[in-house]
Structures are given as C-alpha cells and as structure tokens.
Amino acid sequence: MTNHEIRVGVFVCDCGLNISGFLDTEDLRSYAETLPHVVVAVRNRYSCADPGQEEIKAHILESRLNRVVVASCSPRLHEPTFRQCVSEAGLNPYLLEMANIRELCSWVHGDNRGLATAKAKDTVKMAAARAVLLQAGIEERVPITDAVLVVGGGVAGIQASLDLADAGHQVYLVEKHPTIGGTMAQLDKTFPTMDCSI
Amino acid sequence: MTDVGRHPRIELMTLSEVEKVSGYIGNFRAQVRQKARYVFAKDCTSCDKCAEVCPVVLPDEYQQGFSSRKAVYKPYPQAVPSSYLIDMEHCLGNNPVACTKCVDACEKDCIDLNMEDKLISLDVGTIIVATGMEIYDPTPLDEYGYTSLENVVTSMEFERLICGSGPTGGHLVRPSDRRSPKRIGFIQCVGSRSENRGNPYCSNVCCMNTVKDTLLIKEHYPDAEIFVFYTDLRAFGKGFEDMLKRSKLAGVHYIRGFPGEVKQDSATGNLRVRVENTSSARIEDYDLDMLVLAVGLIPNPDLKKLASLLNLSQTSDGFVMESHPKLKPVDAPTPGIFFAGCIESPKDVKDSVTQAGAAAARASILLSAGSITSQAIKAVPDLTKCNSCGICARVCPYGAISIDLKAKNGVQVVAAACAGCGTCASECRFAAIIMEHFTDAQIKAQIRAALEEKPEEKVVAFLCNWCSYAGGDLAGVSRLRYPATTRFIRVMCSGRVSEDFVLTAFEQGAPVVLVSGCHINDCHYIDANRWTVRRMDKLWDKLEKFGIRPERLQLEWISSAEGGRFAEVMRVLEDLRSRVTPAEIEHTRRVLSENRAARETAMVPIEEQLAR
C-alpha cells in the first residue's frame, strides 16, 4: 500500500442549512483541496441522499480515489451509509473517514460563523490526515444463535415473545415474578377500548 | 398469556432472574437463576386443597393488600403458569416444628419443600429487555393524606376495587366502611411533572386512565358524582379526545387546580378537599366520600442491576437510553439488545404492544439472517516486536488474548472474541499490538493535524465512541452552545488512549487534553475504562515530575444521555485552557521533546509506524 499513490477525495455536506447555515462550506471545500494527498474536494447539498451518494461514487471512479472523507454529520448516524456507498464504488469500506462538522460543530457553534468554520477546517484536516493512513479492513462473518432471551413477562415481553416464536425462533422468557402478566394483569379495563386486560 | 404457556417455541421461566450476561451480538450467554417454586408446576391442578389447610395468612399483593392469601398460593386465577407456589419466606415448613400440612393435603404429591434454585445457562443471539416499570408510591406527598386517611387510595388500588375479579367482585366500596362512595375525586399528576416532588416527567398514562375510571364508575353507578382535579389533560392518542368528551358528557366535573389540603371528618370518614380553581379563580371546597390519587410511573428499581449486566445507559429520569431517540428507538446502544415497553419510558398498553412488535422485528432480522459481519476493528499482534510480557492478556476484558509465559513465543489474539476496545494496544510498551482502524499512526496523525497551527488555542479531546461521543452528538442535536476550541478524536473506548497519545498532544503544544469515556460500570467493553483510570493516574504523576500541571490532563465520564454535561465539560476545558500560559506550553514542549528519545527507546520509529 505504501508504494501506492494515496488519492483522497473530500466531500463537504451542506446538509441543507444544517451545516451551511452556520459555517462557510465553500471556504471549507476550497481549504480541503489544499490538504496533502487530496485530489478533489466537492460540496454536496445532502451527501447522504441518493444524488449525494451518486456524486461521491462518480468522483471515486473519475478521480481514481482510494480514500474518502465525508465531512457531514456524526459517524454514529451515517458511517454505515457512506461505508456502503464507497463499497458500491469498489472501495473497501474502511477507507472511508467521516468528519463530524454538524453535531460536534455547526449545531453547537451557531453563534460564531468564523470559529465554526475554523473548527470545521481542523476537523476535515484531521480526518484527511487519518484517511491517508487508513487501510482496508477485512470483516469476518459471525454466526448468530437462533434464539432470543426476553427479560420481563409483562404485556411487552409477552407480545415480543409470541411474535418471535411465531416467526420460528426459539424464545426464552424470563420473568421475576411467579406469573407473567405484569402490571397490565392488575388492571380492570384498558383505554381506549374499555376491554378486559387479561 | 395462556398462548405463551403453551407455545412450543417459548420456554417460560418464572421466578427467574438474569444473573450474568457475557458475549456479544449473535452470541450472548446468559446465566439465569430460577428460584425454587416448591410446587411442580406441571403437575399442579390448582385444586386449592393446599391453601385450604395452610395456616399462614398474608396480604394479597395482586389485590393490592385488600384481601389475603396463604403462604401456598396462586397469584391470581389466570396466572401463567397455572400453578401454586410457596412463599418460603413465610412458610412454616422450614421451621424446626415443621408444618407440612400442604404436603399432606396435596393429592398429586406435587409439593417439595426441599426444592432448590436452578442455575440455567442460555445461549442466545439477541436479547429483548422488557422489565417494565413500577407504580409511584405517593407516601412522600402526604398532604393528600395517603398514609393517614383510609379513603384516599391510589389509582392502582382503585383498579382492584372496581375490577370484577377484585376483592369486592367489582362492587366499588371505600375502604373505611365498605360503603359505596357517591362522591369521588381524582387528583392527577401525583408523582409526575414536578421538579421538586416526585418526578419531573409526564407519566403518559394517568390522564387517560382517570378518564377510563370515570367512565367505569358512571357505567356502574350513573348517579355518582365525580370530580377530577388536574392542571393539563393530555388526551393525545387515537380515540382519546373522544373518550374525554364522553366522560364530560356523562357529567364528570373536570376542575383545573390541585387540592392544597385534604381533611377527614373522623366521624364519617368523609373527606373535604380545598382547591384553588384556576378557571374560576376561586378557592373551592369539595366534600368527597373517596379520593383517588392518579399516581405516575417510575423506572423499575431493579433496572440498575440489569443495566450494568447488559451495558445499558439510563437517562436522567432513570428509564433506559435508546441507541438513537428517533432512528433507533428500540435498539440498545449495545448491539443485539432491544427494548420493549415501559423500560424505555412510561407508555400505555397500545404503545407497549407496538414497541414490542418493533423490538421483535428488529431481533428477528438478526436471527433470520443467521450471521452478521463483524467490524474489522480488532487487535493484531506483531510477533516481531512482542517480547511475551503478557500485559495485554492481563488487561483484555474479553480474555481474547492468550500467551504461554514459559515458552515466550508471543501472544495470540482470538479475533472472534476481540471486541476492539484497544486497551491491549495502549498498554503494550513495545508497540507489538496493532489496533486495526485505530492504529497509533492514525491517531497521532490526527493529533498532529489538530495542533499544526495555533495549538495554544485548542483543546484535544479523546472521546469514546459509545458514551462520550454520543453525549457530544446529543449536545449537538439539542443545539447546546459551548466554546469552539475543542478538537475531537474519536476512539472506540477510552481504554485506547495510550500514554503516548496524551504526551504527543502536549508535546505538540496542546494546553489541555481531555480523555473521556463511559461511566465506570457502564463501559461498553466490560471494564476497559478501569485501565484508563490507572493509566491516567500514572500520567498525572508523570506530568508532575515533568513540571507540567496535572490538571491540564482531564478525565471525565460522560454518558450518551448527558448532552448537557458534555457542553458543561467543554466550557470547563475552555476555562482551563485560557489559564495555561505560553511559558507553560513552551516548557511542556521542551521537556517532552527532550524526553521523547527515552520514551521511544523500546518503540518503533514514527516513520516506520506511518508506513504500516
């Protein structure tokens, strides 16, 4: 990989006005172009939407990108989205890095456009520096035991157990009390239908 | 309920509690303790002969103490499993003068006073947690007279008094003289929506439960006069407003205002409540025969224990925190675990059933798939550097690393068991563990990039993915404000933050460094953050030796539910940063760069790491 030319693409998301309303995304985009190994920097209106993802995929192919930085929202929200997106363009999903310029930036620094933009620039710079060193990851298949443990036998636990058992899965329903039924079994009638609870 | 008892694919374990959970999504192992029932449930025919002879009389919990049961009993006629059990705490059978009357009376011989608890081990792919809630105990709000006045009852007690299977066969009577009450009052929001007393949140169900109760009373006793004292009526669900209208049409009086006091006429047991009616702007007195407190719902008191077993976070009100409040409302932050019902927040039967269906579908998606792909974030040993000291094996929370200390032939990592916290890589002094996707080189590149320009203006903050980073996300979603000086570096666990990362940040000119993780006992990697604590303790000593103020390194636990605290911590960091002088930063840079060679003697050069 070291002899391979590193080609990073940076995609800056406006997120409508969620990001571009509070920091200068065009300034951020042109700054990203100056970072080491960055060969292309593009602004998306919504990176996560289909047109945004198509744009990312097109640039991966066109500019022969082998690292992608998406500067948008939290990776806890959309990392799976963009990992899927880059892999559809033939890149290993672990060659994606996200720069969170929304939850950790635009949404909390809406009172100062200059500082928010400066912080977003650092955030993208850090992400790009990390992206350069990213390596393809190999995911392993982990088997799933076809059984479920349901803790609590009130109306919710009962319903979940029946649904899963009817779907063909083995269910272990664990209830602390001597009977299932929970709080609902103590009610006379239930609203809004006024029918019996048991 | 009975469907559960006879479903071929449901194994029902009552009187049972989960004691231990290990493993990960798809491969959990739970240890369940099934307490002795002392009655063979399969053989019991519910003939009641045991209870007939049992000499011990106790209050019946199901009937809210309005009637009695024996020490050998069935919780209620429709109980599932349909079997008696012995309340061994009160049974005389264990005493020196053994009673054993029930054993003699049982024709099926299905009572065994020597039955023992069973420990059951279960292998499951997913877990659904549906442990519900508890009813608020109004004892602290004693101006309503709950503890002193007999005719003041909770809404749950009222439920038993009007229920056909209740102690009075559905004939509504008041406790003091068993007379049918003619004038009944309801007080709403008892234990709910108060910052000072009870709980700050709305309990969701009490308004509609009271509306339902008023209709039930009117159905049974059309002449009864009913007064509902409230501040807001929340009838927001489908068909709810219609029910409220029906109640009003039936003649129920809705009075906007809470009673300030409740007095009892000791001769008659009748009650007088004094209310400031905010609609008429008058102080009004109401004479009542009986008063019902519409009590709220509180988190199950056992939730804390379960939360620590399953790595669940609780919100400030004590209910569980979901993975994402909007997009993953039934997912726990720990993959493979889902919520259903009131464990997540107070809700009515319909919402509980809806959520249970959602949780079942989410679990079923995984179970039907049969397998999932694991993340490629895991520890890989570099045997060319490993000197077989074994420290990594000692710190791994999952026991995923093994080593033969005698053979000294390097460590082995079981990839499937490695969860990717990175504690081993942080503790290894020989850079012999590569933490894939969170390598030393990758993280140091972020530190350098953050501090390349004007480092004195920045705080470097390492956030664990599961709690602190999620707390930061919540601060953003909540549009909180905090200073824009912090530069965040996400790691999977605070256990990944090595001494080297912190010192690198200081050497690069950072005035303040934060290491932040899940609260102790809430760590998503069992207890990896305990190693974070040890490491930070050592680091503070080290900083002091270098003449660096230890308070420039901060350690904070921030949960995914603590957006407000996250913002507060950021403000504190900025305050700290603003008080670090340029001379201090200069000194730090100098002393750490002089010391770097010594720190790196056993380590590979940065360039070599970068190349990996």
Contacts between the chains, C-beta under 8 A, distances in Angstrom:
chain1	res1	chain2	res2	distance
A	2	B	611	5.2
A	74	B	469	7.6
A	74	B	473	4.7
A	74	B	476	7.5
A	75	B	490	7.0
A	76	B	324	7.7
A	76	B	465	7.2
A	76	B	469	6.7
A	76	B	470	6.1
A	76	B	473	5.8
A	77	B	324	7.3
A	77	B	327	7.4
A	77	B	473	7.6
A	94	B	376	5.7
A	94	B	437	5.9
A	100	B	473	7.9
A	100	B	488	7.3
A	100	B	490	8.0
A	102	B	476	6.6
A	103	B	472	6.6
A	103	B	473	4.3
A	103	B	475	7.6
A	103	B	476	3.1
A	103	B	477	6.4
A	104	B	472	5.3
A	104	B	473	7.3
A	104	B	476	6.0
A	104	B	488	5.6
A	105	B	476	7.9
A	105	B	484	7.6
A	107	B	476	4.0
A	107	B	477	7.1
A	107	B	479	5.6
A	108	B	475	6.0
A	108	B	476	5.3
A	108	B	479	7.3
A	108	B	480	6.0
A	108	B	481	6.1
A	108	B	482	5.8
A	108	B	484	7.9
A	108	B	567	7.2
A	109	B	481	7.4
A	109	B	484	4.4
A	110	B	479	7.2
A	110	B	481	7.6
A	111	B	481	6.2
A	112	B	484	6.3
A	115	B	484	3.9
A	116	B	484	6.0
A	118	B	484	7.3
A	119	B	484	4.7
A	119	B	485	7.9
A	119	B	487	7.5
A	122	B	449	7.3
A	122	B	450	5.7
A	122	B	458	7.6
A	122	B	487	5.6
A	123	B	487	7.2
A	123	B	488	7.6
A	125	B	449	4.6
A	125	B	450	7.6
A	125	B	452	7.6
A	126	B	445	7.9
A	126	B	446	4.4
A	126	B	449	4.4
A	126	B	450	5.3
A	126	B	487	6.7
A	126	B	489	7.3
A	127	B	446	7.8
A	128	B	449	7.5
A	129	B	445	4.1
A	129	B	446	6.0
A	129	B	448	6.8
A	129	B	449	3.9
A	130	B	442	5.0
A	130	B	443	7.7
A	130	B	445	5.5
A	130	B	446	5.0
A	130	B	449	7.8
A	132	B	445	7.0
A	133	B	439	6.9
A	133	B	441	5.2
A	133	B	442	4.7
A	133	B	445	5.6
A	133	B	610	6.6
A	134	B	437	7.4
A	134	B	442	6.9
A	135	B	436	7.4
A	135	B	437	7.9
A	137	B	375	7.6
A	137	B	376	2.8
A	137	B	377	7.4
A	137	B	436	6.3
A	137	B	437	5.8
A	138	B	376	5.4
A	139	B	373	4.1
A	139	B	374	6.0
A	139	B	375	6.6
A	139	B	376	5.1
A	140	B	373	6.9
A	140	B	374	5.1
A	140	B	376	7.9
A	140	B	415	6.5
A	140	B	416	7.1
A	141	B	371	4.8
A	141	B	372	7.4
A	141	B	373	5.8
A	141	B	374	7.6
A	142	B	25	7.5
A	142	B	26	5.3
A	142	B	27	7.0
A	142	B	371	6.1
A	142	B	372	5.6
A	142	B	373	7.2
A	142	B	374	4.7
A	142	B	416	6.6
A	143	B	26	6.4
A	143	B	27	7.4
A	143	B	370	6.9
A	143	B	371	4.9
A	144	B	25	7.6
A	144	B	26	3.6
A	144	B	27	7.4
A	144	B	125	4.1
A	144	B	126	7.7
A	144	B	366	5.6
A	144	B	367	6.2
A	144	B	369	6.6
A	144	B	370	5.8
A	144	B	371	5.7
A	144	B	372	6.3
A	145	B	26	6.5
A	145	B	27	6.1
A	145	B	28	7.8
A	145	B	123	5.2
A	145	B	124	5.8
A	145	B	125	4.1
A	146	B	125	6.1
A	146	B	367	5.1
A	146	B	370	7.1
A	147	B	122	7.3
A	147	B	123	6.7
A	147	B	124	4.5
A	147	B	125	6.1
A	147	B	367	7.7
A	148	B	124	5.6
A	148	B	125	6.7
A	148	B	126	5.0
A	148	B	127	7.0
A	148	B	128	6.3
A	148	B	363	5.4
A	148	B	367	6.5
A	149	B	18	7.5
A	149	B	28	7.0
A	149	B	30	5.4
A	149	B	122	5.9
A	149	B	124	4.4
A	149	B	126	7.6
A	149	B	127	4.7
A	149	B	128	7.3
A	150	B	127	7.8
A	150	B	128	4.7
A	150	B	130	6.3
A	151	B	18	5.8
A	151	B	127	6.8
A	151	B	128	7.1
A	151	B	129	5.0
A	151	B	130	6.5
A	151	B	131	5.9
A	151	B	306	7.0
A	152	B	129	6.7
A	152	B	130	3.8
A	152	B	131	4.0
A	152	B	132	5.8
A	152	B	341	7.3
A	152	B	343	7.2
A	153	B	4	7.3
A	153	B	12	7.4
A	153	B	14	7.3
A	153	B	130	7.9
A	154	B	130	6.3
A	154	B	131	7.9
A	154	B	132	4.5
A	154	B	341	6.0
A	154	B	342	7.7
A	154	B	352	7.5
A	155	B	341	6.8
A	155	B	349	5.7
A	155	B	352	5.2
A	155	B	353	6.3
A	155	B	356	7.4
A	156	B	130	4.1
A	156	B	132	7.1
A	156	B	340	3.8
A	156	B	341	2.7
A	156	B	342	7.3
A	156	B	343	7.8
A	156	B	352	4.4
A	156	B	353	7.2
A	156	B	355	6.4
A	156	B	356	4.2
A	156	B	359	7.8
A	157	B	128	7.2
A	157	B	130	3.7
A	157	B	132	8.0
A	157	B	340	6.7
A	157	B	341	7.1
A	157	B	356	7.3
A	158	B	1	6.5
A	158	B	4	5.6
A	158	B	356	7.8
A	159	B	340	7.3
A	159	B	352	7.4
A	159	B	353	5.0
A	159	B	356	3.7
A	159	B	357	6.4
A	159	B	360	7.3
A	160	B	128	4.9
A	160	B	130	6.2
A	160	B	340	5.0
A	160	B	356	4.2
A	160	B	357	7.5
A	160	B	359	5.3
A	160	B	360	4.4
A	160	B	363	7.6
A	161	B	4	5.9
A	161	B	7	7.8
A	161	B	10	5.4
A	162	B	3	5.9
A	162	B	4	6.5
A	162	B	7	6.8
A	162	B	10	7.5
A	163	B	356	7.1
A	163	B	357	5.9
A	163	B	360	3.6
A	163	B	361	7.4
A	163	B	364	7.5
A	164	B	128	7.9
A	164	B	360	4.9
A	164	B	363	6.2
A	164	B	364	6.0
A	164	B	367	7.5
A	165	B	7	5.0
A	165	B	8	7.9
A	165	B	9	4.1
A	165	B	10	4.8
A	167	B	360	7.4
A	167	B	364	5.0
A	167	B	368	7.5
A	168	B	9	7.3
A	169	B	9	6.9
A	169	B	363	7.8
A	169	B	364	6.6
A	169	B	367	5.0
A	169	B	368	8.0
A	170	B	9	5.6
A	170	B	11	7.5
A	171	B	7	7.7
A	171	B	9	5.9
A	171	B	10	4.6
A	171	B	11	7.0
A	172	B	10	8.0
A	172	B	11	5.1
A	172	B	13	6.7
A	172	B	32	7.7
A	172	B	122	5.2
A	172	B	124	6.7
A	173	B	4	6.5
A	173	B	10	5.8
A	173	B	11	7.1
A	173	B	12	5.0
A	173	B	13	6.8
A	174	B	13	5.0
A	174	B	16	4.8
A	174	B	17	7.1
A	174	B	18	6.0
A	174	B	32	5.5
A	175	B	12	7.3
A	175	B	13	7.0
A	175	B	14	4.8
A	175	B	15	7.7
A	175	B	16	6.5
A	176	B	15	7.2
A	176	B	16	6.9
A	176	B	17	5.5
A	176	B	131	8.0
A	176	B	302	7.3
A	177	B	14	6.6
A	177	B	15	7.2
A	177	B	75	7.3
A	178	B	14	5.5
A	178	B	15	5.5
A	178	B	37	7.1
A	178	B	75	5.4
A	178	B	79	7.0
A	178	B	85	4.9
A	179	B	14	6.3
A	179	B	75	4.6
A	179	B	76	7.2
A	179	B	79	3.7
A	179	B	80	5.7
A	179	B	81	7.2
A	180	B	1	5.9
A	180	B	4	6.1
A	180	B	12	6.9
A	180	B	14	6.8
A	180	B	80	5.3
A	181	B	1	5.6
A	181	B	76	8.0
A	181	B	78	7.5
A	181	B	79	7.2
A	181	B	80	7.0
A	182	B	132	5.4
A	183	B	132	6.1
A	183	B	133	7.2
A	183	B	135	7.4
A	183	B	342	7.9
A	184	B	349	6.0
A	185	B	1	7.4
A	185	B	62	7.9
A	185	B	76	7.0
A	185	B	78	7.3
A	186	B	62	6.5
A	186	B	64	7.7
A	186	B	156	6.6
A	186	B	159	6.1
A	186	B	160	6.9
A	187	B	159	5.4
A	187	B	163	7.7
A	188	B	159	5.3
A	188	B	160	7.8
A	188	B	162	5.4
A	188	B	163	3.7
A	188	B	164	7.2
A	188	B	166	7.4
A	188	B	170	7.9
A	188	B	216	6.8
A	189	B	212	6.4
A	189	B	216	6.2
A	190	B	212	7.4
A	190	B	348	7.7
A	190	B	349	5.1
A	191	B	208	4.7
A	191	B	209	6.7
A	191	B	211	6.8
A	191	B	212	4.2
A	191	B	240	7.4
A	191	B	243	6.3
A	191	B	348	7.2
A	192	B	208	7.2
A	192	B	212	7.9
A	192	B	237	7.0
A	192	B	238	7.2
A	192	B	239	4.0
A	192	B	240	5.9
A	192	B	242	7.6
A	192	B	243	5.3
A	193	B	239	8.0
A	194	B	212	6.8
A	194	B	215	6.9
A	194	B	216	7.8
A	197	B	349	7.5
A	198	B	1	6.8
A	198	B	78	5.0
A	198	B	165	7.9
